[in-house]
């Protein structure tokens, strides 16, 4: 007997796009789990996807804002999601600034998702 997952907060397409391990979503979902903020395995899957989606949007926006100073925002948007887009950002901003942006985005996403604050506590259900 096949059983299908029924997501509450994401679509199947979002799951297929944003679910991956070794990602910001995974690490923040792990923190949420340790803080008792996730009630079910489905909550965990959705949290990973939603955090990865938020991280992706925030990272894109942060990098685009930085590249604006170099007149390369449009080019970045055209190449976004490709190795060329990553290379453009790295070559323009440098590895040190990119590393700093990644940390800033992770902090922003943690703050926006309110993980570890107790505001996301969910009862555990079987």
Backbone as numpy.savetxt, mean C-alpha at the origin, in Angstrom:
# Nx Ny Nz CAx CAy CAz Cx Cy Cz
-16.62 -29.75 -2.85 -17.46 -28.57 -2.85 -16.58 -27.32 -2.85
-16.77 -26.48 -3.82 -16.00 -25.23 -3.91 -16.67 -24.17 -3.06
-15.84 -23.39 -2.43 -16.32 -22.26 -1.65 -15.60 -21.01 -2.16
-16.36 -19.98 -2.42 -15.78 -18.73 -2.90 -15.70 -17.73 -1.76
-14.64 -16.97 -1.76 -14.53 -15.88 -0.79 -15.46 -14.76 -1.21
-16.10 -14.16 -0.25 -16.97 -13.02 -0.53 -16.37 -11.82 0.21
-15.70 -11.01 -0.57 -15.07 -9.83 0.00 -16.12 -8.79 0.37
-15.86 -8.07 1.45 -16.77 -7.01 1.89 -16.30 -5.64 1.42
-14.99 -5.43 1.43 -14.46 -4.09 1.21 -13.63 -3.93 -0.07
-13.42 -5.02 -0.79 -12.65 -4.96 -2.02 -13.32 -5.83 -3.09
-12.95 -5.60 -4.32 -13.44 -6.43 -5.42 -12.42 -7.53 -5.71
-12.82 -8.50 -6.49 -11.89 -9.55 -6.91 -10.75 -8.95 -7.72
-11.05 -7.97 -8.56 -10.00 -7.31 -9.34 -9.00 -6.61 -8.42
-9.49 -5.96 -7.38 -8.58 -5.31 -6.44 -7.73 -6.35 -5.72
-8.34 -7.47 -5.36 -7.59 -8.55 -4.73 -6.46 -9.02 -5.66
-6.81 -9.26 -6.90 -5.82 -9.75 -7.87 -4.71 -8.72 -8.13
-5.04 -7.46 -8.02 -4.06 -6.40 -8.26 -3.19 -6.12 -7.04
-3.78 -6.10 -5.86 -3.08 -5.59 -4.69 -2.68 -6.63 -3.65
-3.03 -7.90 -3.85 -2.61 -8.89 -2.87 -1.25 -9.44 -3.25
-0.27 -9.14 -2.43 1.04 -9.74 -2.57 1.74 -9.67 -1.22
2.50 -10.71 -0.94 3.23 -10.77 0.31 4.53 -10.00 0.17
5.23 -9.85 1.26 6.46 -9.05 1.27 6.16 -7.66 0.72
5.13 -7.07 1.27 4.64 -5.77 0.81 4.29 -4.91 2.03
4.12 -3.62 1.82 3.70 -2.76 2.94 2.40 -3.26 3.58
1.47 -3.71 2.75 0.20 -4.21 3.28 0.38 -5.40 4.20
1.27 -6.30 3.81 1.53 -7.47 4.65 2.08 -7.04 6.01
3.08 -6.15 6.00 3.70 -5.76 7.26 2.75 -4.97 8.16
1.93 -4.12 7.57 0.97 -3.38 8.40 -0.17 -4.29 8.85
-0.58 -5.24 8.03 -1.61 -6.20 8.46 -1.08 -7.05 9.62
0.19 -7.38 9.56 0.81 -8.14 10.65 0.77 -7.33 11.94
1.09 -6.04 11.84 1.00 -5.16 13.02 -0.44 -5.08 13.54
-1.39 -4.98 12.62 -2.80 -4.92 13.02 -3.22 -6.21 13.70
-2.78 -7.32 13.17 -3.10 -8.62 13.78 -2.54 -8.70 15.19
-1.27 -8.29 15.34 -0.62 -8.32 16.65 -1.30 -7.37 17.64
-1.91 -6.31 17.13 -2.62 -5.34 17.98 -4.07 -5.77 18.24
-4.47 -6.92 17.66 -5.84 -7.41 17.87 -6.88 -6.66 17.06
-6.46 -6.06 15.96 -7.37 -5.24 15.17 -8.01 -5.99 14.01
-7.65 -7.24 13.80 -8.23 -8.02 12.71 -8.97 -9.20 13.30
-10.20 -9.40 12.85 -11.02 -10.45 13.43 -10.97 -11.76 12.68
-10.82 -11.74 11.37 -10.88 -12.97 10.59 -9.76 -12.98 9.56
-9.58 -14.15 8.96 -8.60 -14.26 7.88 -9.00 -13.37 6.71
-10.29 -13.26 6.44 -10.77 -12.39 5.36 -10.43 -10.93 5.66
-10.58 -10.53 6.91 -10.18 -9.17 7.30 -8.71 -8.93 6.98
-7.89 -9.94 7.24 -6.46 -9.83 6.99 -6.17 -9.68 5.50
-6.80 -10.52 4.69 -6.61 -10.42 3.24 -7.02 -9.05 2.73
-8.18 -8.58 3.17 -8.65 -7.28 2.71 -7.75 -6.15 3.20
-7.25 -6.26 4.42 -6.34 -5.25 4.95 -5.07 -5.18 4.12
-4.51 -6.33 3.79 -3.31 -6.34 2.96 -3.57 -5.62 1.65
-4.69 -5.93 1.01 -5.01 -5.31 -0.29 -5.26 -3.81 -0.16
-6.04 -3.42 0.83 -6.38 -2.00 0.99 -5.14 -1.18 1.34
-4.29 -1.71 2.19 -3.07 -0.98 2.54 -2.14 -0.90 1.34
-2.02 -1.99 0.58 -1.17 -1.93 -0.62 -1.72 -0.94 -1.63
-3.03 -0.87 -1.75 -3.64 0.08 -2.68 -3.35 1.51 -2.23
-3.53 1.78 -0.95 -3.25 3.11 -0.40 -1.77 3.45 -0.56
-0.91 2.50 -0.27 0.53 2.72 -0.41 0.88 3.06 -1.86
0.32 2.33 -2.79 0.57 2.56 -4.21 0.16 3.99 -4.60
-1.01 4.40 -4.17 -1.49 5.75 -4.51 -0.62 6.83 -3.87
-0.28 6.63 -2.60 0.53 7.62 -1.90 1.95 7.71 -2.48
2.53 6.56 -2.79 3.87 6.55 -3.37 3.87 7.27 -4.71
2.90 6.96 -5.52 2.79 7.61 -6.83 2.69 9.13 -6.67
1.84 9.56 -5.75 1.66 11.00 -5.53 2.92 11.67 -4.98
3.59 11.02 -4.03 4.82 11.59 -3.46 5.90 11.74 -4.52
6.09 10.69 -5.31 7.12 10.75 -6.34 6.77 11.80 -7.39
5.52 11.84 -7.80 5.09 12.83 -8.80 5.32 14.25 -8.28
5.04 14.47 -7.02 5.25 15.80 -6.43 6.74 16.17 -6.45
7.59 15.22 -6.14 9.03 15.47 -6.17 9.52 15.74 -7.59
9.00 14.97 -8.55 9.45 15.11 -9.94 8.95 16.40 -10.59
7.94 17.00 -9.98 7.41 18.27 -10.50 8.51 19.33 -10.55
9.40 19.29 -9.58 10.50 20.26 -9.52 11.48 20.11 -10.68
11.44 18.95 -11.33 12.35 18.67 -12.45 11.60 18.66 -13.80
10.30 18.96 -13.76 9.50 18.96 -14.98 9.29 17.57 -15.56
9.29 16.55 -14.70 9.19 15.18 -15.19 7.94 14.44 -14.72
6.97 15.15 -14.21 5.77 14.50 -13.69 4.99 13.79 -14.79
4.78 14.44 -15.91 4.00 13.83 -17.00 4.71 12.58 -17.50
6.01 12.68 -17.68 6.79 11.52 -18.13 6.67 10.37 -17.13
6.71 10.70 -15.85 6.58 9.67 -14.80 5.21 9.00 -14.88
4.16 9.80 -15.01 2.81 9.21 -15.11 2.69 8.31 -16.33
3.32 8.70 -17.43 3.27 7.87 -18.63 4.00 6.54 -18.43
5.02 6.54 -17.61 5.83 5.34 -17.40 5.51 4.63 -16.08
4.54 5.15 -15.36 4.22 4.61 -14.04 3.88 3.12 -14.11
4.38 2.39 -13.15 4.09 0.96 -13.10 5.03 0.11 -13.93
6.04 0.74 -14.51 7.02 0.02 -15.33 8.41 0.24 -14.74
9.33 -0.57 -15.19 10.72 -0.39 -14.75 11.24 0.98 -15.20
10.77 1.44 -16.37 11.19 2.76 -16.85 10.76 3.87 -15.90
9.56 3.75 -15.35 9.08 4.74 -14.38 9.91 4.74 -13.11
10.23 3.54 -12.64 11.08 3.42 -11.46 12.47 3.99 -11.73
13.02 3.65 -12.89 14.35 4.15 -13.26 14.36 5.68 -13.36
13.30 6.24 -13.93 13.19 7.69 -14.06 13.24 8.34 -12.68
12.45 7.82 -11.75 12.43 8.38 -10.40 13.78 8.23 -9.72
14.38 7.06 -9.82 15.69 6.83 -9.19 16.78 7.72 -9.78
16.81 7.81 -11.10 17.84 8.61 -11.75 17.67 10.09 -11.47
16.43 10.53 -11.38 16.17 11.95 -11.16 16.34 12.34 -9.70
15.80 11.54 -8.81 15.79 11.90 -7.39 16.96 11.32 -6.60
17.53 10.25 -7.10 18.64 9.60 -6.39 18.13 8.57 -5.40
19.00 7.62 -5.12 18.63 6.50 -4.24 18.32 6.96 -2.81
19.08 7.92 -2.31 18.87 8.39 -0.93 17.50 9.04 -0.78
17.13 9.90 -1.74 15.82 10.57 -1.65 14.69 9.57 -1.85
14.88 8.61 -2.76 13.84 7.58 -2.96 13.65 6.75 -1.70
14.72 6.42 -1.05 14.63 5.66 0.20 13.88 6.45 1.26
14.16 7.74 1.32 13.46 8.62 2.26 11.97 8.70 1.92
11.64 8.80 0.64 10.24 8.84 0.20 9.52 7.55 0.61
10.16 6.42 0.41 9.54 5.14 0.78 9.22 5.10 2.28
10.13 5.59 3.10 9.88 5.63 4.55 8.75 6.60 4.88
8.76 7.76 4.23 7.70 8.75 4.48 6.33 8.20 4.10
6.27 7.53 2.97 5.00 6.97 2.50 4.52 5.89 3.47
5.42 5.04 3.93 5.03 4.00 4.89 4.48 4.64 6.16
5.13 5.68 6.64 4.64 6.39 7.83 3.27 7.02 7.57
3.09 7.62 6.39 1.80 8.22 6.04 0.70 7.17 5.98
0.99 6.04 5.38 -0.01 4.98 5.25 -0.35 4.41 6.62
0.65 4.23 7.46 0.40 3.73 8.82 -0.52 4.71 9.56
-0.23 5.99 9.42 -1.04 7.02 10.09 -2.46 7.04 9.54
-2.61 7.00 8.21 -3.93 7.05 7.60 -4.76 5.80 7.90
-4.11 4.65 7.96 -4.85 3.41 8.21 -5.16 3.22 9.69
-4.50 4.00 10.54 -4.71 3.97 11.98 -4.39 2.62 12.60
-3.49 1.88 11.96 -3.10 0.58 12.49 -2.30 0.78 13.77
-2.67 0.00 14.78 -1.99 0.06 16.06 -2.53 1.12 17.00
-3.58 1.82 16.59 -4.14 2.88 17.44 -5.30 2.39 18.29
-5.83 1.20 17.99 -7.00 0.70 18.69 -8.30 1.12 18.04
-8.23 2.01 17.06 -9.44 2.48 16.39 -10.01 1.44 15.43
-9.22 0.42 15.10 -9.65 -0.58 14.13 -9.99 -1.92 14.78
-10.13 -1.94 16.09 -10.39 -3.20 16.77 -11.64 -3.87 16.22
-11.51 -5.16 15.93 -12.64 -5.93 15.42 -12.79 -7.16 16.30
-14.01 -7.54 16.57 -14.20 -8.75 17.37 -13.80 -9.99 16.55
-13.23 -10.95 17.24 -12.88 -12.20 16.57 -14.15 -13.03 16.42
-14.39 -13.46 15.19 -15.55 -14.31 14.91 -15.08 -15.60 14.32
-15.77 -16.68 14.62 -15.34 -17.98 14.08 -15.56 -18.08 12.59
